[in-house]
Amino acid sequence: MLTSYVIDAVRTPRGRGKAGKGALSSVHPQELFAQLLSALVRRGLDAQRVEDVIVGCVSQTGEQGANIARNAVLSAGWPIEVPGTTVNRFCGSGVQATHFAAMGVASGAMDLVVAGGIESMSRVPMGSDGGGQDGGNAQLRSRHFQVPQGISADLIATLEGFTREQLDTVALTSQQRAARAIADGRFERSIVPIHDPQTGAALLARDESVRAETTLDGLATLAPSFAAMGEVFDPIALRAYPQVSAIRHVHSAGNSSGLADGAGALVLASERYVRETGVRPRARIRTMTALGSEPVIMLTAPAPTAKKALQTAGLTTKDIDLWEINEAFAAVVLQTVRSLDIDPDRVNVNGGAIALGHPLGATGAILIGTALDELERRDAQRALVTMCIGGGQGIATIIERV
């Protein structure tokens, strides 16, 4: 197999994902991704040569239905010959889109592909596509009754013995690191300020949800988010985990990822394209993996998926300079760090989704770009991005600077 190179990475700022309250909530999701496509052209990309645009999106309905990738291409004014397709691997959708693009490039089938993700949670709320986690399939529920992810996160915390204070410490660290990253301008290479598509007025140039004033005492006052839900779903989860007498509900709005609007895009190119054009690649995709895991606890796959990626690449955890473990819930980060025995100081060094927000289908693509920017800032070599995924899945990518 040939090499797939990352040529460029851009993203929108992440806005609050609440209708009428976030700075990006007035922008149609097609337009969010279209503005990234336009920015890539301004940065030197020849749209005529792009052979596909692959976009991850979770809630593919309403404004995010009808193949949002293709419509974003048209909205950006790109050549009509450029196709687009939309994929869904829940929270891993942006990474999966990147994997598909890298596969196409590394196989020799294509030379230049744009991949990424989009989610406007203010305009298309989570669950808008209906059917719940399992699509409302009674037969599937008789085999695997999937509880809401918050219940799964609290189940992980209970099994691992994580305290509320430990989870809140993860959240505080995320807020502090994100605030420092913004103050230091660490995201500026990739961020594309978003404008009103009709008036051109500036809407958002920085991530909107970071709370630099956060304290442990303040986090401790927040009520558990999933205790009421647990009255219905805890007994179902405990049937799968009878060794637990009761689930401790320790995740709150403060130590769970925030709803967000956002998009991210990567440009992937083949060896042939790099040779022909003389463009300087920023990194190569070293390994791409996905893995299934037990669907009730659902969120424990990042560690085994990362292990698979490392084994495939012939690397160990010590060969990875930076880790991006998506902060869907604080317990996911703690459980992954413990399982892999990795240095927390190399994990989510610029904060994560607890502080910055988690625009579902976009987050994975954003994390790859964020990791690449930070590798370059530190003059480091390798980063591993891994995410938990609904239904019991994980996904991981190792990137390596060229």
C-alpha positions in Angstrom: 0.0 0.0 0.0 1.2 3.5 -0.8 1.3 6.4 1.6 -1.5 8.9 2.3 -0.3 12.4 3.2 -2.0 15.2 5.1 -1.5 18.4 3.2 -3.7 20.8 5.2 -6.2 20.9 8.0 -8.8 23.6 8.9 -11.7 23.9 11.2 -14.4 26.2 12.3 -14.4 27.6 15.8 -16.8 25.5 18.0 -20.0 27.4 18.9 -22.5 26.6 21.6 -24.9 23.9 20.3 -28.1 25.4 21.5 -30.8 26.9 19.3 -30.6 30.7 19.2 -27.8 30.8 21.8 -24.7 29.8 20.0 -22.9 32.2 17.6 -23.1 29.6 14.8 -26.7 28.7 15.3 -27.8 31.1 12.5 -25.7 29.3 9.9 -27.0 26.4 7.9 -24.8 23.3 8.4 -24.0 23.0 4.7 -22.7 26.6 4.8 -20.4 25.8 7.8 -18.6 23.1 5.8 -18.7 25.2 2.6 -16.8 28.0 4.3 -14.1 25.5 5.1 -13.9 24.4 1.5 -13.6 28.0 0.4 -10.9 28.6 3.0 -8.9 25.6 1.6 -8.9 27.2 -1.8 -7.7 30.5 -0.4 -4.9 28.5 1.2 -3.8 27.1 -2.1 -5.9 24.0 -2.8 -6.8 23.4 -6.5 -10.5 22.4 -6.2 -10.4 21.2 -9.8 -8.1 18.4 -8.8 -10.1 17.2 -5.8 -11.6 13.7 -6.6 -14.0 13.4 -3.7 -15.2 15.1 -0.6 -16.1 12.7 2.2 -17.9 14.1 5.3 -18.9 12.6 8.5 -22.2 13.6 10.1 -24.2 11.8 12.8 -27.7 13.3 12.6 -28.3 13.0 8.9 -31.8 14.4 8.7 -33.4 17.8 8.0 -30.8 20.4 7.2 -28.1 17.7 7.6 -29.8 15.2 5.3 -29.7 15.0 1.6 -26.0 14.2 1.4 -24.6 17.3 3.1 -21.1 16.7 1.6 -22.3 17.2 -2.0 -24.5 20.2 -1.1 -21.6 21.8 0.7 -19.4 21.3 -2.4 -22.1 23.1 -4.5 -22.6 25.8 -1.9 -18.9 26.6 -1.9 -19.0 27.2 -5.6 -16.6 24.3 -6.3 -16.6 22.7 -9.8 -19.7 20.6 -10.3 -17.5 17.7 -11.2 -16.3 17.3 -7.6 -18.5 14.7 -5.9 -19.3 14.3 -2.3 -20.5 11.6 0.1 -21.6 11.5 3.7 -20.8 8.8 6.2 -21.9 7.9 9.8 -20.0 6.1 12.5 -21.6 8.1 15.2 -19.0 10.2 17.1 -16.2 8.7 15.1 -17.7 9.9 11.8 -15.1 12.6 11.1 -12.2 10.1 11.7 -14.0 7.5 9.6 -14.4 9.9 6.7 -10.6 10.6 7.0 -9.9 6.9 7.0 -12.0 6.3 3.8 -10.2 9.2 2.1 -6.8 7.9 3.2 -7.7 4.4 1.9 -8.7 5.8 -1.4 -5.4 7.7 -1.7 -3.2 4.9 -0.4 -4.7 2.4 -2.7 -3.8 4.5 -5.7 -7.4 5.0 -6.8 -7.3 8.7 -6.0 -4.7 11.4 -5.7 -6.5 14.2 -3.8 -9.4 14.0 -1.4 -10.9 16.3 1.2 -12.3 14.6 4.3 -13.9 15.9 7.5 -17.0 16.2 9.5 -19.9 18.6 10.3 -22.5 18.8 13.1 -24.8 21.7 13.9 -26.3 20.5 17.2 -28.2 23.8 17.6 -30.1 23.3 14.3 -30.3 19.5 14.2 -30.3 18.3 17.8 -28.9 15.0 18.8 -31.6 12.3 18.2 -33.3 14.2 15.5 -32.9 11.2 13.2 -35.2 9.2 15.4 -35.2 5.5 16.5 -32.7 6.0 19.4 -29.4 4.2 19.6 -30.7 1.0 18.1 -33.2 2.3 15.5 -36.1 1.0 17.5 -35.5 -2.6 16.6 -37.2 -4.9 19.1 -35.2 -7.9 17.9 -31.9 -6.1 18.5 -33.0 -5.0 21.9 -33.7 -8.6 22.9 -30.1 -9.3 22.2 -28.4 -6.0 23.2 -30.4 -3.4 25.0 -28.2 -0.3 24.6 -28.7 2.2 27.4 -28.0 6.0 27.0 -24.3 6.9 26.9 -24.5 8.8 30.2 -25.5 5.7 32.0 -22.6 3.9 30.3 -20.2 6.6 31.5 -21.5 6.4 35.0 -21.2 2.6 34.9 -17.5 2.9 33.8 -16.9 5.3 36.7 -18.5 2.8 39.1 -16.6 -0.2 37.8 -13.3 1.6 37.8 -13.9 3.3 41.2 -13.5 6.8 39.8 -14.7 9.5 42.3 -16.6 12.7 41.4 -13.5 14.7 42.4 -11.4 12.7 39.9 -13.8 13.4 37.1 -14.1 17.0 38.0 -10.3 17.3 38.0 -10.3 16.1 34.4 -12.9 18.7 33.6 -10.9 21.5 35.3 -7.7 20.5 33.5 -9.6 20.5 30.2 -10.9 24.1 30.8 -7.5 25.4 32.0 -5.6 23.9 29.0 -8.2 25.0 26.5 -8.1 28.6 27.9 -4.3 28.6 27.7 -4.3 27.3 24.2 -6.7 30.0 23.0 -4.7 32.7 24.9 -1.4 31.4 23.3 -3.0 31.3 19.8 -2.3 27.6 19.4 -5.5 27.0 17.3 -5.0 29.9 15.0 -3.2 28.1 12.2 -6.3 25.9 11.5 -9.3 28.0 12.6 -11.4 29.6 9.9 -13.5 32.5 11.2 -17.1 32.0 10.2 -19.2 34.8 8.6 -22.9 35.2 7.9 -23.4 33.7 4.4 -25.7 36.5 3.4 -24.3 39.7 5.0 -20.7 38.7 5.4 -20.8 39.8 9.0 -18.3 38.1 11.3 -19.9 35.6 13.6 -17.3 33.6 15.4 -13.5 33.5 15.3 -12.7 31.6 18.6 -14.1 28.6 20.4 -17.2 29.8 22.3 -17.7 27.4 25.2 -14.5 27.5 27.2 -15.0 28.6 30.8 -11.6 29.8 32.1 -13.1 30.8 35.4 -14.0 27.1 36.2 -13.1 25.9 39.7 -13.3 22.5 41.4 -15.7 23.9 44.0 -17.9 25.2 41.2 -17.9 21.9 39.4 -18.8 20.1 42.6 -22.0 22.0 42.9 -23.4 20.7 39.6 -26.1 18.0 39.9 -25.5 14.6 38.3 -26.9 14.6 34.8 -28.1 11.0 34.5 -29.5 10.1 37.9 -33.2 10.5 36.9 -32.5 8.6 33.7 -30.9 5.9 35.7 -34.2 5.1 37.4 -35.3 3.5 34.1 -32.0 2.4 32.7 -29.8 1.4 35.6 -31.6 -2.0 36.1 -31.0 -2.8 32.4 -27.3 -2.0 32.6 -26.9 -3.9 35.9 -28.3 -7.0 34.2 -25.3 -7.0 32.0 -23.0 -6.2 34.9 -24.4 -8.1 37.9 -21.1 -7.6 39.9 -22.2 -4.0 40.4 -24.7 -3.5 43.2 -25.6 0.1 42.1 -24.4 2.7 39.6 -23.0 5.8 41.1 -24.1 8.8 39.0 -21.0 11.1 39.0 -21.1 12.7 35.6 -22.5 16.2 35.4 -22.8 19.0 32.8 -19.3 20.1 34.0 -17.4 16.8 33.4 -19.2 15.7 30.2 -18.7 17.0 26.7 -20.7 20.1 25.7 -23.2 20.3 22.8 -21.5 22.2 19.9 -21.7 23.4 16.3 -18.6 23.0 14.2 -16.9 21.4 11.2 -13.4 20.2 10.4 -11.7 19.3 7.1 -8.4 17.7 6.0 -6.7 17.5 2.6 -5.2 14.1 1.9 -2.9 13.5 -1.1 -1.1 10.6 -2.7 2.6 10.1 -3.2 2.1 10.7 -6.9 0.3 14.0 -6.3 3.1 15.1 -3.9 5.8 14.3 -6.5 3.9 15.9 -9.4 3.0 19.2 -7.6 6.0 19.6 -5.2 3.5 20.4 -2.4 5.0 19.8 1.0 3.0 17.4 3.1 2.6 18.0 6.8 2.2 14.4 8.0 1.3 11.0 6.8 -1.4 8.6 8.1 0.6 5.8 9.8 -2.2 3.6 11.0 -6.1 3.5 10.9 -8.1 1.1 13.0 -11.7 0.6 14.2 -13.0 -1.9 16.7 -16.2 -3.1 18.2 -16.7 -3.5 22.0 -19.5 -4.5 24.4 -22.5 -2.4 23.5 -24.0 -1.8 27.0 -20.9 -0.2 28.6 -20.3 1.1 25.1 -17.5 3.6 25.8 -14.5 1.4 26.6 -13.1 0.8 23.1 -10.6 3.7 22.8 -7.9 1.7 24.7 -8.1 -1.6 22.8 -8.5 0.3 19.5 -5.4 2.3 20.2 -3.5 -0.9 21.1 -4.5 -2.3 17.8 -3.3 0.8 16.0 0.1 0.6 17.8 0.5 -3.1 17.1 -0.3 -2.6 13.4 2.3 0.2 13.3 4.9 -1.7 15.3 4.9 1.0 17.9 4.4 1.2 21.7 2.7 3.9 23.8 6.1 5.4 24.5 6.5 6.1 20.8 3.5 8.5 20.8 4.3 12.1 21.7 0.7 13.4 21.9 -2.6 11.7 22.6 -6.0 13.0 21.7 -8.6 11.0 23.7 -12.0 12.5 23.0 -13.5 13.8 26.2 -17.0 12.5 25.6 -17.1 11.9 29.4 -14.4 12.4 31.9 -14.5 8.7 32.8 -13.6 7.7 29.2 -10.4 9.7 29.4 -9.4 8.3 32.9 -10.2 4.7 31.9 -8.2 4.9 28.6 -5.2 6.5 30.4 -5.3 3.8 33.1 -5.7 1.0 30.6 -2.8 2.1 28.4 -0.7 3.3 31.3 0.2 6.6 29.5 1.4 9.9 30.8 -1.6 12.3 31.4 0.7 15.2 30.6 0.7 14.0 26.9 -3.1 13.7 26.7 -5.4 16.4 25.4 -2.7 19.0 26.1 -4.9 21.8 24.6 -8.1 20.8 26.3 -10.8 18.6 24.9 -14.5 18.3 24.3 -15.4 19.0 28.0 -14.2 22.6 27.5 -14.4 23.1 23.8 -17.6 21.1 23.0 -18.2 18.0 20.9 -19.9 18.6 17.5 -20.4 14.9 17.1 -19.6 14.1 13.4 -16.9 16.9 13.2 -14.9 16.2 16.4 -12.7 13.5 15.0 -11.5 15.5 12.0 -10.9 18.5 14.3 -8.8 16.4 16.7 -6.5 15.2 13.9 -5.9 18.7 12.8 -5.4 19.9 16.4 -2.9 17.1 17.0 -1.0 17.9 13.9 -0.8 21.6 14.8 0.6 20.8 18.2 3.1 18.3 16.9 4.5 21.0 14.7 4.5 23.6 17.5 6.5 21.2 19.7 8.6 19.8 16.9 7.4 16.3 17.9 6.8 13.3 15.6 3.7 11.2 16.3 0.2 11.6 17.7 -2.6 9.1 18.3 -6.2 10.1 18.1 -8.8 7.8 19.6 -12.5 8.1 20.3 -15.3 6.1 21.9 -18.4 5.6 19.7 -22.0 4.8 20.3 -23.1 1.2 20.1 -19.8 -0.1 21.5 -17.1 0.9 19.0 -13.7 2.7 19.0 -11.7 4.3 16.3 -8.0 5.4 16.2 -5.6 7.1 13.9 -1.8 7.5 14.2 -0.4 10.5 12.3 3.4 11.0 11.8 5.1 14.2 10.7 6.9 14.0 7.5 
